[in-house]
Amino acid sequence: MPTARIDFAALPDDARGAVLARTGRLLRVEAVSSGFNSAVAARLMTEQGEVYLKGLPVDHPRVWTQQREAVVGP
């Protein structure tokens, strides 16, 4: 079953702040509708280029999948 999507703007301030600390100023955010495993999925256009953001709440039962991806492909 697909995970319901959370818009980037609806993320808690600390989560958005953590993203912005790594990406710098955002020029544009595009929600990504394809895929089934991430509650947050967006293309972020920054001054340095594009970044793909995906994630799950820390208490989600499949959060281990995101943790594995972080280890495999930082």
CHARMM-style PDB file with segment names, atoms N, HN, CA, C and O in Angstrom:
ATOM      1  N   MET     1       0.844  -1.188   0.000  1.00  0.00      PROA
ATOM      2  CA  MET     1       0.000   0.000   0.000  1.00  0.00      PROA
ATOM      3  C   MET     1       0.886   1.247   0.000  1.00  0.00      PROA
ATOM      4  O   MET     1       1.842   1.318   0.772  1.00  0.00      PROA
ATOM      5  N   PRO     2       0.587   2.230  -0.851  1.00  0.00      PROA
ATOM      6  CA  PRO     2       1.387   3.450  -0.913  1.00  0.00      PROA
ATOM      7  C   PRO     2       1.335   4.241   0.391  1.00  0.00      PROA
ATOM      8  O   PRO     2       0.331   4.234   1.103  1.00  0.00      PROA
ATOM      9  N   THR     3       2.420   4.910   0.679  1.00  0.00      PROA
ATOM     10  HN  THR     3       3.236   4.916   0.100  1.00  0.00      PROA
ATOM     11  CA  THR     3       2.498   5.790   1.835  1.00  0.00      PROA
ATOM     12  C   THR     3       1.955   7.160   1.433  1.00  0.00      PROA
ATOM     13  O   THR     3       2.292   7.664   0.362  1.00  0.00      PROA
ATOM     14  N   ALA     4       1.118   7.769   2.279  1.00  0.00      PROA
ATOM     15  HN  ALA     4       0.844   7.360   3.149  1.00  0.00      PROA
ATOM     16  CA  ALA     4       0.574   9.092   1.980  1.00  0.00      PROA
ATOM     17  C   ALA     4       1.714  10.112   1.924  1.00  0.00      PROA
ATOM     18  O   ALA     4       2.625  10.069   2.752  1.00  0.00      PROA
ATOM     19  N   ARG     5       1.668  11.020   0.961  1.00  0.00      PROA
ATOM     20  HN  ARG     5       0.929  11.055   0.289  1.00  0.00      PROA
ATOM     21  CA  ARG     5       2.727  12.004   0.770  1.00  0.00      PROA
ATOM     22  C   ARG     5       2.536  13.221   1.665  1.00  0.00      PROA
ATOM     23  O   ARG     5       1.416  13.672   1.904  1.00  0.00      PROA
ATOM     24  N   ILE     6       3.649  13.732   2.147  1.00  0.00      PROA
ATOM     25  HN  ILE     6       4.558  13.365   1.952  1.00  0.00      PROA
ATOM     26  CA  ILE     6       3.695  14.954   2.936  1.00  0.00      PROA
ATOM     27  C   ILE     6       4.394  16.005   2.075  1.00  0.00      PROA
ATOM     28  O   ILE     6       5.502  15.770   1.591  1.00  0.00      PROA
ATOM     29  N   ASP     7       3.771  17.141   1.882  1.00  0.00      PROA
ATOM     30  HN  ASP     7       2.871  17.332   2.275  1.00  0.00      PROA
ATOM     31  CA  ASP     7       4.361  18.218   1.106  1.00  0.00      PROA
ATOM     32  C   ASP     7       5.570  18.789   1.846  1.00  0.00      PROA
ATOM     33  O   ASP     7       5.556  18.884   3.074  1.00  0.00      PROA
ATOM     34  N   PHE     8       6.606  19.166   1.115  1.00  0.00      PROA
ATOM     35  HN  PHE     8       6.618  19.089   0.118  1.00  0.00      PROA
ATOM     36  CA  PHE     8       7.815  19.714   1.725  1.00  0.00      PROA
ATOM     37  C   PHE     8       7.480  20.882   2.652  1.00  0.00      PROA
ATOM     38  O   PHE     8       8.039  20.982   3.744  1.00  0.00      PROA
ATOM     39  N   ALA     9       6.585  21.755   2.235  1.00  0.00      PROA
ATOM     40  HN  ALA     9       6.131  21.674   1.348  1.00  0.00      PROA
ATOM     41  CA  ALA     9       6.214  22.923   3.046  1.00  0.00      PROA
ATOM     42  C   ALA     9       5.520  22.524   4.352  1.00  0.00      PROA
ATOM     43  O   ALA     9       5.500  23.304   5.304  1.00  0.00      PROA
ATOM     44  N   ALA    10       4.955  21.323   4.401  1.00  0.00      PROA
ATOM     45  HN  ALA    10       4.970  20.689   3.628  1.00  0.00      PROA
ATOM     46  CA  ALA    10       4.247  20.862   5.596  1.00  0.00      PROA
ATOM     47  C   ALA    10       5.158  20.145   6.586  1.00  0.00      PROA
ATOM     48  O   ALA    10       4.711  19.758   7.665  1.00  0.00      PROA
ATOM     49  N   LEU    11       6.431  19.963   6.232  1.00  0.00      PROA
ATOM     50  HN  LEU    11       6.794  20.277   5.355  1.00  0.00      PROA
ATOM     51  CA  LEU    11       7.359  19.324   7.166  1.00  0.00      PROA
ATOM     52  C   LEU    11       7.562  20.204   8.390  1.00  0.00      PROA
ATOM     53  O   LEU    11       7.422  21.424   8.306  1.00  0.00      PROA
ATOM     54  N   PRO    12       7.892  19.596   9.528  1.00  0.00      PROA
ATOM     55  CA  PRO    12       8.206  20.409  10.717  1.00  0.00      PROA
ATOM     56  C   PRO    12       9.383  21.344  10.425  1.00  0.00      PROA
ATOM     57  O   PRO    12      10.245  21.039   9.600  1.00  0.00      PROA
ATOM     58  N   ASP    13       9.403  22.479  11.111  1.00  0.00      PROA
ATOM     59  HN  ASP    13       8.703  22.727  11.781  1.00  0.00      PROA
ATOM     60  CA  ASP    13      10.453  23.474  10.898  1.00  0.00      PROA
ATOM     61  C   ASP    13      11.852  22.888  11.025  1.00  0.00      PROA
ATOM     62  O   ASP    13      12.738  23.230  10.242  1.00  0.00      PROA
ATOM     63  N   ASP    14      12.061  22.003  12.010  1.00  0.00      PROA
ATOM     64  HN  ASP    14      11.341  21.725  12.646  1.00  0.00      PROA
ATOM     65  CA  ASP    14      13.406  21.446  12.206  1.00  0.00      PROA
ATOM     66  C   ASP    14      13.808  20.536  11.041  1.00  0.00      PROA
ATOM     67  O   ASP    14      14.984  20.483  10.680  1.00  0.00      PROA
ATOM     68  N   ALA    15      12.856  19.830  10.457  1.00  0.00      PROA
ATOM     69  HN  ALA    15      11.901  19.873  10.750  1.00  0.00      PROA
ATOM     70  CA  ALA    15      13.160  18.969   9.308  1.00  0.00      PROA
ATOM     71  C   ALA    15      13.491  19.816   8.081  1.00  0.00      PROA
ATOM     72  O   ALA    15      14.477  19.553   7.393  1.00  0.00      PROA
ATOM     73  N   ARG    16      12.669  20.833   7.806  1.00  0.00      PROA
ATOM     74  HN  ARG    16      11.868  21.046   8.366  1.00  0.00      PROA
ATOM     75  CA  ARG    16      12.970  21.716   6.673  1.00  0.00      PROA
ATOM     76  C   ARG    16      14.298  22.433   6.891  1.00  0.00      PROA
ATOM     77  O   ARG    16      15.076  22.600   5.952  1.00  0.00      PROA
ATOM     78  N   GLY    17      14.558  22.856   8.120  1.00  0.00      PROA
ATOM     79  HN  GLY    17      13.926  22.720   8.883  1.00  0.00      PROA
ATOM     80  CA  GLY    17      15.818  23.532   8.427  1.00  0.00      PROA
ATOM     81  C   GLY    17      17.018  22.637   8.196  1.00  0.00      PROA
ATOM     82  O   GLY    17      18.051  23.096   7.709  1.00  0.00      PROA
ATOM     83  N   ALA    18      16.893  21.350   8.545  1.00  0.00      PROA
ATOM     84  HN  ALA    18      16.054  20.978   8.941  1.00  0.00      PROA
ATOM     85  CA  ALA    18      17.989  20.403   8.321  1.00  0.00      PROA
ATOM     86  C   ALA    18      18.262  20.233   6.831  1.00  0.00      PROA
ATOM     87  O   ALA    18      19.418  20.129   6.419  1.00  0.00      PROA
ATOM     88  N   VAL    19      17.217  20.205   6.032  1.00  0.00      PROA
ATOM     89  HN  VAL    19      16.279  20.289   6.366  1.00  0.00      PROA
ATOM     90  CA  VAL    19      17.387  20.095   4.579  1.00  0.00      PROA
ATOM     91  C   VAL    19      18.071  21.355   4.052  1.00  0.00      PROA
ATOM     92  O   VAL    19      19.045  21.271   3.303  1.00  0.00      PROA
ATOM     93  N   LEU    20      17.565  22.511   4.440  1.00  0.00      PROA
ATOM     94  HN  LEU    20      16.774  22.579   5.047  1.00  0.00      PROA
ATOM     95  CA  LEU    20      18.111  23.776   3.949  1.00  0.00      PROA
ATOM     96  C   LEU    20      19.559  23.983   4.381  1.00  0.00      PROA
ATOM     97  O   LEU    20      20.330  24.628   3.670  1.00  0.00      PROA
ATOM     98  N   ALA    21      19.931  23.446   5.532  1.00  0.00      PROA
ATOM     99  HN  ALA    21      19.304  22.923   6.109  1.00  0.00      PROA
ATOM    100  CA  ALA    21      21.318  23.548   5.997  1.00  0.00      PROA
ATOM    101  C   ALA    21      22.256  22.808   5.045  1.00  0.00      PROA
ATOM    102  O   ALA    21      23.426  23.169   4.922  1.00  0.00      PROA
ATOM    103  N   ARG    22      21.752  21.785   4.379  1.00  0.00      PROA
ATOM    104  HN  ARG    22      20.801  21.492   4.479  1.00  0.00      PROA
ATOM    105  CA  ARG    22      22.577  21.008   3.429  1.00  0.00      PROA
ATOM    106  C   ARG    22      22.470  21.514   2.000  1.00  0.00      PROA
ATOM    107  O   ARG    22      23.427  21.422   1.232  1.00  0.00      PROA
ATOM    108  N   THR    23      21.308  22.049   1.642  1.00  0.00      PROA
ATOM    109  HN  THR    23      20.531  22.124   2.266  1.00  0.00      PROA
ATOM    110  CA  THR    23      21.095  22.431   0.237  1.00  0.00      PROA
ATOM    111  C   THR    23      21.332  23.903  -0.033  1.00  0.00      PROA
ATOM    112  O   THR    23      21.640  24.277  -1.165  1.00  0.00      PROA
ATOM    113  N   GLY    24      21.196  24.735   0.965  1.00  0.00      PROA
ATOM    114  HN  GLY    24      20.945  24.431   1.884  1.00  0.00      PROA
ATOM    115  CA  GLY    24      21.189  26.175   0.735  1.00  0.00      PROA
ATOM    116  C   GLY    24      19.799  26.608   0.283  1.00  0.00      PROA
ATOM    117  O   GLY    24      18.838  25.844   0.375  1.00  0.00      PROA
ATOM    118  N   ARG    25      19.706  27.815  -0.194  1.00  0.00      PROA
ATOM    119  HN  ARG    25      20.486  28.435  -0.268  1.00  0.00      PROA
ATOM    120  CA  ARG    25      18.424  28.403  -0.573  1.00  0.00      PROA
ATOM    121  C   ARG    25      17.775  27.608  -1.708  1.00  0.00      PROA
ATOM    122  O   ARG    25      18.434  27.201  -2.665  1.00  0.00      PROA
ATOM    123  N   LEU    26      16.472  27.403  -1.571  1.00  0.00      PROA
ATOM    124  HN  LEU    26      15.936  27.734  -0.794  1.00  0.00      PROA
ATOM    125  CA  LEU    26      15.714  26.697  -2.606  1.00  0.00      PROA
ATOM    126  C   LEU    26      15.155  27.695  -3.608  1.00  0.00      PROA
ATOM    127  O   LEU    26      14.624  28.743  -3.238  1.00  0.00      PROA
ATOM    128  N   LEU    27      15.283  27.353  -4.869  1.00  0.00      PROA
ATOM    129  HN  LEU    27      15.714  26.503  -5.170  1.00  0.00      PROA
ATOM    130  CA  LEU    27      14.698  28.166  -5.928  1.00  0.00      PROA
ATOM    131  C   LEU    27      13.300  27.682  -6.287  1.00  0.00      PROA
ATOM    132  O   LEU    27      12.422  28.468  -6.642  1.00  0.00      PROA
ATOM    133  N   ARG    28      13.114  26.354  -6.185  1.00  0.00      PROA
ATOM    134  HN  ARG    28      13.828  25.715  -5.897  1.00  0.00      PROA
ATOM    135  CA  ARG    28      11.819  25.757  -6.530  1.00  0.00      PROA
ATOM    136  C   ARG    28      11.734  24.374  -5.914  1.00  0.00      PROA
ATOM    137  O   ARG    28      12.746  23.691  -5.758  1.00  0.00      PROA
ATOM    138  N   VAL    29      10.535  23.966  -5.569  1.00  0.00      PROA
ATOM    139  HN  VAL    29       9.713  24.520  -5.696  1.00  0.00      PROA
ATOM    140  CA  VAL    29      10.274  22.624  -5.046  1.00  0.00      PROA
ATOM    141  C   VAL    29       9.174  22.007  -5.901  1.00  0.00      PROA
ATOM    142  O   VAL    29       8.128  22.617  -6.122  1.00  0.00      PROA
ATOM    143  N   GLU    30       9.422  20.790  -6.381  1.00  0.00      PROA
ATOM    144  HN  GLU    30      10.271  20.294  -6.202  1.00  0.00      PROA
ATOM    145  CA  GLU    30       8.417  20.057  -7.158  1.00  0.00      PROA
ATOM    146  C   GLU    30       8.113  18.755  -6.438  1.00  0.00      PROA
ATOM    147  O   GLU    30       9.011  17.944  -6.215  1.00  0.00      PROA
ATOM    148  N   ALA    31       6.862  18.550  -6.075  1.00  0.00      PROA
ATOM    149  HN  ALA    31       6.132  19.209  -6.256  1.00  0.00      PROA
ATOM    150  CA  ALA    31       6.449  17.289  -5.464  1.00  0.00      PROA
ATOM    151  C   ALA    31       6.594  16.169  -6.493  1.00  0.00      PROA
ATOM    152  O   ALA    31       6.357  16.375  -7.684  1.00  0.00      PROA
ATOM    153  N   VAL    32       6.982  14.996  -6.030  1.00  0.00      PROA
ATOM    154  HN  VAL    32       7.175  14.828  -5.063  1.00  0.00      PROA
ATOM    155  CA  VAL    32       7.100  13.816  -6.883  1.00  0.00      PROA
ATOM    156  C   VAL    32       5.946  12.885  -6.522  1.00  0.00      PROA
ATOM    157  O   VAL    32       5.782  12.512  -5.361  1.00  0.00      PROA
ATOM    158  N   SER    33       5.156  12.516  -7.513  1.00  0.00      PROA
ATOM    159  HN  SER    33       5.289  12.819  -8.457  1.00  0.00      PROA
ATOM    160  CA  SER    33       3.985  11.685  -7.232  1.00  0.00      PROA
ATOM    161  C   SER    33       4.239  10.201  -7.464  1.00  0.00      PROA
ATOM    162  O   SER    33       3.479   9.367  -6.970  1.00  0.00      PROA
ATOM    163  N   SER    34       5.283   9.854  -8.199  1.00  0.00      PROA
ATOM    164  HN  SER    34       5.900  10.531  -8.600  1.00  0.00      PROA
ATOM    165  CA  SER    34       5.532   8.437  -8.471  1.00  0.00      PROA
ATOM    166  C   SER    34       6.261   7.792  -7.290  1.00  0.00      PROA
ATOM    167  O   SER    34       6.856   8.474  -6.456  1.00  0.00      PROA
ATOM    168  N   GLY    35       6.198   6.476  -7.244  1.00  0.00      PROA
ATOM    169  HN  GLY    35       5.714   5.922  -7.922  1.00  0.00      PROA
ATOM    170  CA  GLY    35       6.823   5.738  -6.154  1.00  0.00      PROA
ATOM    171  C   GLY    35       5.834   5.489  -5.023  1.00  0.00      PROA
ATOM    172  O   GLY    35       4.784   6.127  -4.944  1.00  0.00      PROA
ATOM    173  N   PHE    36       6.186   4.554  -4.155  1.00  0.00      PROA
ATOM    174  HN  PHE    36       7.039   4.036  -4.219  1.00  0.00      PROA
ATOM    175  CA  PHE    36       5.248   4.150  -3.103  1.00  0.00      PROA
ATOM    176  C   PHE    36       5.837   4.151  -1.709  1.00  0.00      PROA
ATOM    177  O   PHE    36       5.094   3.985  -0.742  1.00  0.00      PROA
ATOM    178  N   ASN    37       7.145   4.332  -1.560  1.00  0.00      PROA
ATOM    179  HN  ASN    37       7.749   4.467  -2.346  1.00  0.00      PROA
ATOM    180  CA  ASN    37       7.779   4.043  -0.279  1.00  0.00      PROA
ATOM    181  C   ASN    37       8.198   5.243   0.548  1.00  0.00      PROA
ATOM    182  O   ASN    37       8.768   5.070   1.625  1.00  0.00      PROA
ATOM    183  N   SER    38       7.937   6.446   0.084  1.00  0.00      PROA
ATOM    184  HN  SER    38       7.474   6.587  -0.791  1.00  0.00      PROA
ATOM    185  CA  SER    38       8.380   7.623   0.817  1.00  0.00      PROA
ATOM    186  C   SER    38       7.212   8.549   1.134  1.00  0.00      PROA
ATOM    187  O   SER    38       6.379   8.834   0.274  1.00  0.00      PROA
ATOM    188  N   ALA    39       7.162   9.012   2.371  1.00  0.00      PROA
ATOM    189  HN  ALA    39       7.839   8.781   3.070  1.00  0.00      PROA
ATOM    190  CA  ALA    39       6.129   9.975   2.751  1.00  0.00      PROA
ATOM    191  C   ALA    39       6.466  11.354   2.199  1.00  0.00      PROA
ATOM    192  O   ALA    39       5.571  12.150   1.913  1.00  0.00      PROA
ATOM    193  N   VAL    40       7.758  11.635   2.050  1.00  0.00      PROA
ATOM    194  HN  VAL    40       8.485  10.988   2.282  1.00  0.00      PROA
ATOM    195  CA  VAL    40       8.224  12.881   1.459  1.00  0.00      PROA
ATOM    196  C   VAL    40       9.017  12.525   0.215  1.00  0.00      PROA
ATOM    197  O   VAL    40       9.946  11.720   0.275  1.00  0.00      PROA
ATOM    198  N   ALA    41       8.657  13.117  -0.905  1.00  0.00      PROA
ATOM    199  HN  ALA    41       7.902  13.771  -0.954  1.00  0.00      PROA
ATOM    200  CA  ALA    41       9.400  12.909  -2.145  1.00  0.00      PROA
ATOM    201  C   ALA    41       9.275  14.187  -2.964  1.00  0.00      PROA
ATOM    202  O   ALA    41       8.180  14.587  -3.361  1.00  0.00      PROA
ATOM    203  N   ALA    42      10.427  14.821  -3.208  1.00  0.00      PROA
ATOM    204  HN  ALA    42      11.315  14.496  -2.886  1.00  0.00      PROA
ATOM    205  CA  ALA    42      10.405  16.088  -3.927  1.00  0.00      PROA
ATOM    206  C   ALA    42      11.725  16.325  -4.640  1.00  0.00      PROA
ATOM    207  O   ALA    42      12.780  15.863  -4.204  1.00  0.00      PROA
ATOM    208  N   ARG    43      11.645  17.053  -5.743  1.00  0.00      PROA
ATOM    209  HN  ARG    43      10.789  17.429  -6.097  1.00  0.00      PROA
ATOM    210  CA  ARG    43      12.835  17.562  -6.429  1.00  0.00      PROA
ATOM    211  C   ARG    43      13.036  18.981  -5.938  1.00  0.00      PROA
ATOM    212  O   ARG    43      12.138  19.818  -6.041  1.00  0.00      PROA
ATOM    213  N   LEU    44      14.205  19.247  -5.410  1.00  0.00      PROA
ATOM    214  HN  LEU    44      14.934  18.568  -5.326  1.00  0.00      PROA
ATOM    215  CA  LEU    44      14.524  20.575  -4.901  1.00  0.00      PROA
ATOM    216  C   LEU    44      15.521  21.219  -5.849  1.00  0.00      PROA
ATOM    217  O   LEU    44      16.599  20.671  -6.083  1.00  0.00      PROA
ATOM    218  N   MET    45      15.174  22.365  -6.391  1.00  0.00      PROA
ATOM    219  HN  MET    45      14.299  22.810  -6.201  1.00  0.00      PROA
ATOM    220  CA  MET    45      16.088  23.093  -7.238  1.00  0.00      PROA
ATOM    221  C   MET    45      16.781  24.137  -6.366  1.00  0.00      PROA
ATOM    222  O   MET    45      16.136  24.990  -5.756  1.00  0.00      PROA
ATOM    223  N   THR    46      18.116  24.047  -6.323  1.00  0.00      PROA
ATOM    224  HN  THR    46      18.640  23.355  -6.818  1.00  0.00      PROA
ATOM    225  CA  THR    46      18.913  24.940  -5.497  1.00  0.00      PROA
ATOM    226  C   THR    46      19.832  25.768  -6.399  1.00  0.00      PROA
ATOM    227  O   THR    46      19.873  25.566  -7.613  1.00  0.00      PROA
ATOM    228  N   GLU    47      20.549  26.677  -5.804  1.00  0.00      PROA
ATOM    229  HN  GLU    47      20.515  26.841  -4.818  1.00  0.00      PROA
ATOM    230  CA  GLU    47      21.505  27.473  -6.574  1.00  0.00      PROA
ATOM    231  C   GLU    47      22.638  26.608  -7.121  1.00  0.00      PROA
ATOM    232  O   GLU    47      23.277  26.983  -8.104  1.00  0.00      PROA
ATOM    233  N   GLN    48      22.898  25.450  -6.495  1.00  0.00      PROA
ATOM    234  HN  GLN    48      22.378  25.145  -5.696  1.00  0.00      PROA
ATOM    235  CA  GLN    48      23.958  24.549  -6.937  1.00  0.00      PROA
ATOM    236  C   GLN    48      23.459  23.436  -7.854  1.00  0.00      PROA
ATOM    237  O   GLN    48      24.274  22.688  -8.394  1.00  0.00      PROA
ATOM    238  N   GLY    49      22.168  23.304  -8.044  1.00  0.00      PROA
ATOM    239  HN  GLY    49      21.506  23.911  -7.606  1.00  0.00      PROA
ATOM    240  CA  GLY    49      21.615  22.253  -8.889  1.00  0.00      PROA
ATOM    241  C   GLY    49      20.428  21.570  -8.231  1.00  0.00      PROA
ATOM    242  O   GLY    49      19.861  22.080  -7.264  1.00  0.00      PROA
ATOM    243  N   GLU    50      20.059  20.414  -8.762  1.00  0.00      PROA
ATOM    244  HN  GLU    50      20.520  20.000  -9.547  1.00  0.00      PROA
ATOM    245  CA  GLU    50      18.902  19.664  -8.267  1.00  0.00      PROA
ATOM    246  C   GLU    50      19.296  18.664  -7.195  1.00  0.00      PROA
ATOM    247  O   GLU    50      20.385  18.089  -7.215  1.00  0.00      PROA
ATOM    248  N   VAL    51      18.374  18.476  -6.259  1.00  0.00      PROA
ATOM    249  HN  VAL    51      17.490  18.943  -6.243  1.00  0.00      PROA
ATOM    250  CA  VAL    51      18.517  17.484  -5.196  1.00  0.00      PROA
ATOM    251  C   VAL    51      17.208  16.718  -5.134  1.00  0.00      PROA
ATOM    252  O   VAL    51      16.132  17.309  -5.222  1.00  0.00      PROA
ATOM    253  N   TYR    52      17.298  15.412  -4.984  1.00  0.00      PROA
ATOM    254  HN  TYR    52      18.172  14.932  -4.913  1.00  0.00      PROA
ATOM    255  CA  TYR    52      16.095  14.601  -4.796  1.00  0.00      PROA
ATOM    256  C   TYR    52      15.979  14.299  -3.316  1.00  0.00      PROA
ATOM    257  O   TYR    52      16.909  13.769  -2.709  1.00  0.00      PROA
ATOM    258  N   LEU    53      14.843  14.634  -2.738  1.00  0.00      PROA
ATOM    259  HN  LEU    53      14.087  15.065  -3.232  1.00  0.00      PROA
ATOM    260  CA  LEU    53      14.591  14.431  -1.306  1.00  0.00      PROA
ATOM    261  C   LEU    53      13.529  13.361  -1.132  1.00  0.00      PROA
ATOM    262  O   LEU    53      12.479  13.409  -1.773  1.00  0.00      PROA
ATOM    263  N   LYS    54      13.798  12.408  -0.275  1.00  0.00      PROA
ATOM    264  HN  LYS    54      14.651  12.369   0.246  1.00  0.00      PROA
ATOM    265  CA  LYS    54      12.778  11.425   0.080  1.00  0.00      PROA
ATOM    266  C   LYS    54      12.984  11.033   1.526  1.00  0.00      PROA
ATOM    267  O   LYS    54      14.094  11.121   2.051  1.00  0.00      PROA
ATOM    268  N   GLY    55      11.917  10.600   2.168  1.00  0.00      PROA
ATOM    269  HN  GLY    55      11.015  10.528   1.741  1.00  0.00      PROA
ATOM    270  CA  GLY    55      12.035  10.199   3.557  1.00  0.00      PROA
ATOM    271  C   GLY    55      10.722   9.726   4.148  1.00  0.00      PROA
ATOM    272  O   GLY    55       9.661   9.808   3.529  1.00  0.00      PROA
ATOM    273  N   LEU    56      10.836   9.232   5.363  1.00  0.00      PROA
ATOM    274  HN  LEU    56      11.698   9.166   5.866  1.00  0.00      PROA
ATOM    275  CA  LEU    56       9.703   8.743   6.136  1.00  0.00      PROA
ATOM    276  C   LEU    56       9.790   9.304   7.549  1.00  0.00      PROA
ATOM    277  O   LEU    56      10.883   9.641   8.004  1.00  0.00      PROA
ATOM    278  N   PRO    57       8.667   9.412   8.255  1.00  0.00      PROA
ATOM    279  CA  PRO    57       8.728   9.780   9.670  1.00  0.00      PROA
ATOM    280  C   PRO    57       9.562   8.751  10.442  1.00  0.00      PROA
ATOM    281  O   PRO    57       9.556   7.569  10.098  1.00  0.00      PROA
ATOM    282  N   VAL    58      10.267   9.187  11.467  1.00  0.00      PROA
ATOM    283  HN  VAL    58      10.272  10.147  11.747  1.00  0.00      PROA
ATOM    284  CA  VAL    58      11.171   8.295  12.203  1.00  0.00      PROA
ATOM    285  C   VAL    58      10.448   7.126  12.869  1.00  0.00      PROA
ATOM    286  O   VAL    58      11.076   6.115  13.183  1.00  0.00      PROA
ATOM    287  N   ASP    59       9.143   7.246  13.088  1.00  0.00      PROA
ATOM    288  HN  ASP    59       8.632   8.068  12.833  1.00  0.00      PROA
ATOM    289  CA  ASP    59       8.401   6.154  13.725  1.00  0.00      PROA
ATOM    290  C   ASP    59       7.666   5.270  12.714  1.00  0.00      PROA
ATOM    291  O   ASP    59       6.864   4.422  13.107  1.00  0.00      PROA
ATOM    292  N   HSD    60       7.928   5.455  11.432  1.00  0.00      PROA
ATOM    293  HN  HSD    60       8.580   6.144  11.113  1.00  0.00      PROA
ATOM    294  CA  HSD    60       7.279   4.655  10.395  1.00  0.00      PROA
ATOM    295  C   HSD    60       7.851   3.231  10.424  1.00  0.00      PROA
ATOM    296  O   HSD    60       9.055   3.069  10.621  1.00  0.00      PROA
ATOM    297  N   PRO    61       7.023   2.199  10.232  1.00  0.00      PROA
ATOM    298  CA  PRO    61       7.521   0.809  10.278  1.00  0.00      PROA
ATOM    299  C   PRO    61       8.580   0.478   9.228  1.00  0.00      PROA
ATOM    300  O   PRO    61       9.369  -0.447   9.424  1.00  0.00      PROA
ATOM    301  N   ARG    62       8.611   1.217   8.115  1.00  0.00      PROA
ATOM    302  HN  ARG    62       7.970   1.968   7.955  1.00  0.00      PROA
ATOM    303  CA  ARG    62       9.607   0.920   7.078  1.00  0.00      PROA
ATOM    304  C   ARG    62      10.767   1.914   7.067  1.00  0.00      PROA
ATOM    305  O   ARG    62      11.477   2.019   6.068  1.00  0.00      PROA
ATOM    306  N   VAL    63      10.966   2.640   8.159  1.00  0.00      PROA
ATOM    307  HN  VAL    63      10.388   2.556   8.971  1.00  0.00      PROA
ATOM    308  CA  VAL    63      12.044   3.626   8.195  1.00  0.00      PROA
ATOM    309  C   VAL    63      13.406   2.968   7.971  1.00  0.00      PROA
ATOM    310  O   VAL    63      14.342   3.619   7.507  1.00  0.00      PROA
ATOM    311  N   TRP    64      13.515   1.697   8.296  1.00  0.00      PROA
ATOM    312  HN  TRP    64      12.755   1.168   8.673  1.00  0.00      PROA
ATOM    313  CA  TRP    64      14.788   0.994   8.084  1.00  0.00      PROA
ATOM    314  C   TRP    64      15.203   1.016   6.622  1.00  0.00      PROA
ATOM    315  O   TRP    64      16.396   0.985   6.321  1.00  0.00      PROA
ATOM    316  N   THR    65      14.230   1.068   5.696  1.00  0.00      PROA
ATOM    317  HN  THR    65      13.260   1.092   5.940  1.00  0.00      PROA
ATOM    318  CA  THR    65      14.583   1.094   4.273  1.00  0.00      PROA
ATOM    319  C   THR    65      15.302   2.391   3.910  1.00  0.00      PROA
ATOM    320  O   THR    65      16.235   2.379   3.108  1.00  0.00      PROA
ATOM    321  N   GLN    66      14.878   3.494   4.490  1.00  0.00      PROA
ATOM    322  HN  GLN    66      14.120   3.503   5.142  1.00  0.00      PROA
ATOM    323  CA  GLN    66      15.521   4.773   4.238  1.00  0.00      PROA
ATOM    324  C   GLN    66      16.904   4.824   4.892  1.00  0.00      PROA
ATOM    325  O   GLN    66      17.846   5.385   4.333  1.00  0.00      PROA
ATOM    326  N   GLN    67      17.010   4.231   6.082  1.00  0.00      PROA
ATOM    327  HN  GLN    67      16.245   3.775   6.536  1.00  0.00      PROA
ATOM    328  CA  GLN    67      18.308   4.183   6.759  1.00  0.00      PROA
ATOM    329  C   GLN    67      19.297   3.362   5.938  1.00  0.00      PROA
ATOM    330  O   GLN    67      20.469   3.725   5.841  1.00  0.00      PROA
ATOM    331  N   ARG    68      18.845   2.273   5.353  1.00  0.00      PROA
ATOM    332  HN  ARG    68      17.893   1.978   5.432  1.00  0.00      PROA
ATOM    333  CA  ARG    68      19.718   1.447   4.512  1.00  0.00      PROA
ATOM    334  C   ARG    68      20.165   2.242   3.282  1.00  0.00      PROA
ATOM    335  O   ARG    68      21.341   2.205   2.920  1.00  0.00      PROA
ATOM    336  N   GLU    69      19.252   2.952   2.644  1.00  0.00      PROA
ATOM    337  HN  GLU    69      18.297   2.982   2.938  1.00  0.00      PROA
ATOM    338  CA  GLU    69      19.620   3.754   1.483  1.00  0.00      PROA
ATOM    339  C   GLU    69      20.659   4.812   1.844  1.00  0.00      PROA
ATOM    340  O   GLU    69      21.566   5.083   1.057  1.00  0.00      PROA
ATOM    341  N   ALA    70      20.534   5.408   3.021  1.00  0.00      PROA
ATOM    342  HN  ALA    70      19.798   5.189   3.661  1.00  0.00      PROA
ATOM    343  CA  ALA    70      21.496   6.421   3.454  1.00  0.00      PROA
ATOM    344  C   ALA    70      22.888   5.830   3.603  1.00  0.00      PROA
ATOM    345  O   ALA    70      23.879   6.495   3.301  1.00  0.00      PROA
ATOM    346  N   VAL    71      22.974   4.593   4.064  1.00  0.00      PROA
ATOM    347  HN  VAL    71      22.169   4.053   4.310  1.00  0.00      PROA
ATOM    348  CA  VAL    71      24.268   3.929   4.222  1.00  0.00      PROA
ATOM    349  C   VAL    71      24.859   3.533   2.874  1.00  0.00      PROA
ATOM    350  O   VAL    71      26.052   3.708   2.629  1.00  0.00      PROA
ATOM    351  N   VAL    72      24.006   2.997   2.005  1.00  0.00      PROA
ATOM    352  HN  VAL    72      23.036   2.855   2.204  1.00  0.00      PROA
ATOM    353  CA  VAL    72      24.471   2.490   0.713  1.00  0.00      PROA
ATOM    354  C   VAL    72      24.836   3.625  -0.248  1.00  0.00      PROA
ATOM    355  O   VAL    72      25.826   3.526  -0.973  1.00  0.00      PROA
ATOM    356  N   GLY    73      24.056   4.681  -0.258  1.00  0.00      PROA
ATOM    357  HN  GLY    73      23.252   4.761   0.331  1.00  0.00      PROA
ATOM    358  CA  GLY    73      24.292   5.731  -1.234  1.00  0.00      PROA
ATOM    359  C   GLY    73      24.238   7.122  -0.638  1.00  0.00      PROA
ATOM    360  O   GLY    73      23.302   7.873  -0.910  1.00  0.00      PROA
ATOM    361  N   PRO    74      25.224   7.479   0.169  1.00  0.00      PROA
ATOM    362  CA  PRO    74      25.176   8.795   0.812  1.00  0.00      PROA
ATOM    363  C   PRO    74      25.190   9.920  -0.208  1.00  0.00      PROA
ATOM    364  OT1 PRO    74      25.154  11.093   0.166  1.00  0.00      PROA
TER     365      PRO     74
END
